[in-house]
Amino acid sequence: MDLKINPGSDIPKYQQMADSLTGFIESGALKVGDKLPSIDIISRDNKVAKETAVQAYKHLIANGIIISSNKKGFYVQTNVTGKQWRVLVLFNIMSPSKEIMYRGIVDTVKDKAQVELYFHNYNFEMFGNIIRSKAAMFHYFIVMPHYDPAAFDVLKLIPPEKLIILDRPLLRPIEGASSVHQDFKEDVYDALTVNKEKIKKYKKIIVLFPGDKNLPAGIVDGIKSFGARNKMAVQVSDTVVPKMLQPGTLFITLTDDLLIGSIELQQQAGLKLGKDIGIISYNENPLKRILSGGIATLSSDFEQMGRTAASCIR
């Protein structure tokens, strides 16, 4: 019986053995009444000391999961283990939308899992180090992947049945892994279409899309599709300058710094927001509800995304 012991893990070997055996029981590979391998056999097959195997079995006995029967061996006593999953959540950056996702995850798993949150900050070395050092320490991984193509190989270190990709799909899917992601192009197009009567009072759309922020190109594609369908000119810029502030222009800002810059220029120009020009900000943020009397937002349901990702933990 291969228990996949990781010698480099921070988790004690006996705990890894106990967790693996518990996993076999929970999955049904080991059933109530099944006899477990002897101490000699399981220590030999997994290349661990006998004392380590003894500790693992003692741990399972203490938790009422297995039983020792008068020197005849060890048997599975129950498949109700009451084990609490350890879940690693790896986000790219901290932001209000990520906070909402995280809350959705934690509220969904409740007491059945311990959740630990990490950030890779778009740093590939940090991304790789977190995955490599934690791959054997958690039961599930909810990951916002790094955009570097080499991230695929790093993610392959995680058993696919334990991997849940969040926010963006992988360019190369990992068979067996779960994925909860946005269809940026279609979602943006649909959201704009629902509100097209309000949007069409403007003559032109300017998308403020910084190229250095690793933002999904599908957002711009969806806006361009909406513009083409509704005969509205669409311009894409990575910054906002005063000459852009022309009456009849709708700005769609992809980052908060460009949102603030647009509002400052609008105020300096003496233009009325919602009348002379319009601003739609990407991603919901509680502060945007009160900024300049309320800023319209274009946003996914981040809480539901977190809840859906968490529902993949079973």
Secondary structure, DSSP 4 states (H G I P E B T S, - for coil): ------TT-SS-HHHHHHHHHHHHHHHTSS-TTPBPPPHHHHHHHTT--HHHHHHHHHHHHHTTSEEE-TTS-EEE--S---PPEEEEEEESS--HHHHHHHHHHHHHHGGGEEEEEEE-TT-HHHHHHHHHHHTTT-SEEEE---SSTTHHHHHTTS-GGGEEEEES--SSPPTT-EEEE--HHHHHHHHHHHTHHHHTTSSEEEEE--TTS---HHHHHHHHHHHHHTT-EEEEESS--GGG--TTEEEEESSHHHHHHHHHHHHHHTPPBTTTEEEEEES--GGGGTGGG--EEE---HHHHHHHHHHT--
